[in-house]
Every structure is written in structure tokens, then in C-alpha cells.
């Protein structure tokens, strides 16, 4: 399973359309995703203090677009050699098996939601 952080309202719009294509797909050619082990660091690095976020949990076997594990850009500050799942195309919403709220803590940080543990 891979995951993607998105604003709740943007995900609701995607569900209505049947597909999800964020700005990163047009700008960079792929949708940024994370593994479950990477998602908290990703949230704290790029979404600190933001409210109204959800984590969409994606079954890789259901994807219609190509998924590649690729090294992150050095400018993003990830550990050297760490790879992230990148979806090279739109996310078909039927590949999403669960949507989990990602509440922001009082200090602006995030922790792994209980529903994603195990």
C-alpha cells in the first residue's frame, strides 16, 4: 500500500470526477506518494500546520497509471538514496481503499493516525 496526502475538499472533487490529477502531475509529470513509513515525515516537512487534510490509502495493484519508486530531489531534504513512490498519471479513485483523516496537532505537527497503524 502507498499513500498520498491531499486536502479533503480536493479529494471530494476527485471522487466526483472519478480521477485525481493534482498540480504536481502537470508540473512534474507525476503524483507524489509515500509509503506508510514515510508519510509522517512527508506531512511534517510539507504540510506542517495545515488543516483539512486526509491520507488516501492506495492499493498499488488497482492502479491504471505507472508507478515508479524514484529518488527524491535533493532540494526536498530527504535522506540520500531514499526512494518514494511516484504515480506517472492520474490516480483512478477506485484504487483508493481507505481515506483517513490527518489531523494537525496543536504544535502544527502530524503523527500517524491510529487507523494506519499495524
N, C-alpha and C positions, 0 to 999 in steps of 0.2 A: 504494500500500500504506500502511495505517496500522498502528499497533502499540498494544499495551496491556501494562502491567506487572502481573503477578499472582504471588502465591505459588504455587510448584509444586504444592503439595497442593490448593489451591483449584482450580487448572486441572484436575488429575486428576479431582476430583469433578465438575467441569463436563462433562468428556468422558464420564464415565459417565452423566450425566443427558441429554447431548445439547444442553445450553444453558447459558449463563453469565449470571448475574444477581447482580452484587455489591451490596453495601450502598448504594453511590452511586446505583444505579438507583432503589432505593426512596426514598432520602433526597433526591436532587436531580433525579430524573427522567431521568437519562442515565448512560452509562458513559464515563468519562474516557479518551480515547485521545490519541495523539500521532502526529506524522509521524516518520519515521526521523530527520530533522534535529533534532527536539525531544526525543527520548527520553532522551538522556544528561542534559540539563538537568532534565528531569522526574524522573529517577531520583535525581539528586543533591539535588534540592530536597525530595522527599517520601519517599524510601526510604533515605536515607543510613545506612550501617551494617547494613542488613538483609540477611540471607542467605536462600537458598532461593527466589530469585526467577527468573522466566522472562519473556521477552518473547514474546507471541503476535503473529504477523505475519498481518494480516487483509487478504484480497482484498476490497476495497470492493464489487466487482461481485457478490459472493456474499451480501452482507448481506440479511437479511429485514427488519430494522428500519431506520428512517430515520436517516441520517447527516447531521449538520449541522456546518459549520465555524462556530464561535462564539467570541466574545471570552471570555477567561478572566476570572474575578472579580479585581478589583484587589487583593483581600486575598491572592491567591496569589503576587503579586510578579512576574508575567510582564511582558514589555515591552508598553508601550501599543500597542494596535492588533493585537497578535499573536492569531491565532485558532487554536483547537485543534479537532480532530475529536471530536464528541460523538455517541455512539450512543444514540438515543432508543428504547430497547427492549432486549430480551435479545439477546445475541450467540449466534447459531447456530454451533455448533462447526465445522460443515463450511465456514464462511467462513475458517477459520484454515488457512493454507497452510504455516506453519512455526512451530515453537516453539524458541526459542533461550535457552540458559542465560544469566543475567545475574549473573555472579559479582561479589561485592563486593571491592574492592581492600583491601589491608592498612590503609589510612588511612580506610576507610569509604566511599570514593568509587566511582563507576562510570565505565566507558569503553565505547564502542561495541564490542560483540563482533565479532570478525573475520568471523563468518558473516553479519553485517548490512552489511558494507562492500561498496561497489560499487554 
